[in-house]
């Protein structure tokens, strides 16, 4: 009897090649990411957005990849700080977005938080800039699945309704 965890023929999600000669299969799993819906003190109805410096170029929610060995909540705070300069307090786990087509570069799964901060954002790291505005007043479209995330957030704030599980 074969162990399906170590038999790449029985697991279509694994490569037939092993990890650096270890004999263990290499799995093709989605990459964990985070995004943060940042509300600023004294700016009701507005959110922080960043201007991406790298492809895909455009406006986005602050966020990025979770580092190996890092807690997801810590990654959200770190990415927000790197991209906006803001010290963000995470107040709520909002939702998880896992549509395989959400990022054209690779399959990612984003854990999205709602956070609060004080001050004004300044673009940093891989953010060319940062803005604060109402979601309906964005000067350019959002990239990735961020329009859906913001739409879900606005519905949640207006009616208390969370998005459906499959997002």
Secondary structure, 3 states (H helix, E strand, C coil): CCCCCCCCCCCCCEEEEEHHHCCCEEECCCEEEEEEEEEECCCCCEEEEEEECCCCCCEECEEEECCCCCCHHHHHHHHHHHHHCCCCEEEEEEEEECCCCCCCCCCEEEEEEEEEECCCCCCCCCEEEEEEEEHHHCCCCECCCHHHHHHHHHHHHHHCCCCCCCC
